[in-house]
Amino acid sequence: MIIRNEQQALCVAVEMERRAIRVYERALMLASDSQVRAGIQEILSDEKEHFRRFSAMKAACPPSEHEERMLTQAMAAEMLFPGGVMELERAKGLATLQGLYAFAADSEQQAVDNYMNFAEKCTDPAIAEAFTSIAGEEALHLAELKKKLETL
């Protein structure tokens, strides 16, 4: 899927974060292990903060309603969490910390790659910097998850 400008990138980023939130909220309802639930809540908190930041930027430079609807529905689902909570279950992410962290690490890597790509499409330096900054945060989350995986 090709992103042509920052409005499109922001639409997709908001939807990616919204999808992440939905996946992890559903995962919380299904997970029974207290350590897995705590891990999900930690990841969910980060996703909610990214959603808040991207939503604020999108409000400052809104796309057309038609453009937003087409982009969010078509692109976000294929860019992040394509299997949703069922994929998380298949990855044993609802039963073990190792499965949760491996699933989350894959998602974080996808987010880093997408947000860096989005930054390259931006003409507004502030929005490009925001994508780069959040990609950096995602990279830190990825490193933390990898470290947690190594200790399990």
C-alpha positions, -999 to +999 in steps of 0.1 A: +000+000+000+014+034-010+012+064+013+014+096-006+014+124+020+013+131+057-025+133+059-027+097+046+002+087+069-016+101+099-049+084+090-032+051+088-011+057+119-042+065+139-060+034+127-029+012+133-028+024+169-066+020+173-063-015+160-034-022+184-055-010+213-085-032+203-063-062+200-047-057+234-080-049+251-095-081+237-064-100+248-069-087+283-104-102+283-090-136+272-058-139+291-059-155+325-022-156+335-015-126+358+020-120+343+006-121+308-022-097+318+004-073+333+024-075+302-006-067+280-015-037+302+020-023+299+020-026+261-016-012+259-006+019+278+021+027+252-003+021+223-029+045+239-003+072+242+007+068+206-029+069+196-034+102+215-004+118+199-012+108+163-049+118+168-039+153+179-016+157+148-044+144+125-068+169+140-044+197+131-043+187+094-074+167+086-078+147+054-110+147+034-137+124+049-137+102+018-099+099+018-098+090+055-125+063+052-108+046+023-073+047+038-081+036+073-102+006+062-080-006+034-045-001+048-043-003+085-056-039+088-029-051+064-001-030+080-004-041+117-020-070+135-034-086+103-046-116+123-058-097+153-063-113+186-066-148+170-031-144+157-020-134+192-037-166+205-019-187+178+014-172+189+006-184+225+005-147+235-025-152+257-010-180+276+027-172+280+048-141+284+072-155+258+044-157+233+031-122+242+065-106+239+073-123+207+040-112+191+044-077+204+080-075+192+069-084+157+043-057+158+067-032+171+091-039+143+063-034+118+054-001+134+090+011+133+093+003+096+059+019+088+064+050+108+099+056+093+084+052+058+056+076+067+082+102+079+098+101+045+065+110+029+059+141+050+065+177+038+058+192+072+090+188+093+070+187+126+049+158+115+079+140+100+097+145+133+067+131+152+067+099+131+105+096+136+101+102+173+074+076+177+094+051+156+122+057+180+099+049+209+087+018+192+123+008+186+130+012+223+099-009+231+112-035+206+146-036+224+129-039+258+107-068+245+138-086+230+156-082+264+126-096+282+125-125+258+161-132+264+155-134+302+126-159+299 
